[in-house]
Amino acid sequence: MKICFYANLRTITKQATINLNDSGVNTFRQLIGRLLESYPDIRPHLLEKNGDIRPDVPIFINGRNPRLERMYFDISLHQDDVISIFSPIASGKMNVEVMRDPPRDHLE
């Protein structure tokens, strides 16, 4: 699968994209875990202290927002997927995830 990093995350990872060919990464949860192992400095940019994905971090799997799914941490990933992860954003508008108040799903 291809993981694309944008803005400040490129500085942290020192890469714009990585190709991950790992048979042990089959879910979004496993992907985030692998990214945290490979790039420990990315943790505060992706996760809140309680382990939730920060609501101000846009993430897309094949152009779709996984957080619109009920149990998004357990979404299956495939080797041809493209995951785009953006730096936290700040604006005067609430993200749809916050407005919808999805069930809390923790990485840890």
Buried (B, 14 or more C-beta within 10 A) or exposed (E): BEBBBEEEBBEBBEEEEBEBEEEEBBBBBBBBBBBBEEBEEBBEBBBBEEBBBBBBBBBBBEEEBBBEBEEBBBBEBEEEBEBBBBBBEEEEEEBEBEEEEBEEBEBE
